[in-house]
Amino acid sequence: MNQALENGGLESLMDRLPAEVVASFTPEQRAALWNAVKPNSWRRHPIHIRLSFPFVGGNVFVTVVGGLEKRSGERRTRERRMYPLRTMGNILFLLGLGSAFYTVALLGIFVFSNLIEF
């Protein structure tokens, strides 16, 4: 990743602060700010799939990230409370995904069974 992209988060933060505040930062304070806004390391997982689909009212995206777990137990517990798995959105998504899978499977069986008759 190039330096301009890496500093994007810090530059975006600096642009939103008053000029006199930005001018008062020491190099150590700038380094601390960079550590606070630097890009997440999860973007470097071996499995990283991003898909975007048109949907009623706009686009919908799905991201799948996978790899070795690097988060601490405390962080996993905290994130489990912040982002619970059993939400209405997740349940509806899984039901829709399952329905789509079974619809495709039934269509495949129907087409295949009609091909055998010939």
ABEGO torsion letter per residue (X at the ends): XBAAAAAAAAAAAAAABBAAAAAABBAAAAAAAAAAABBBAAAABABBBBBBBBBBGEBBBBBBBBEBBABBAAAAAAAAAABBABBAAAAAAAAAAAAAAAAAAAAAAAAAAAAAAX
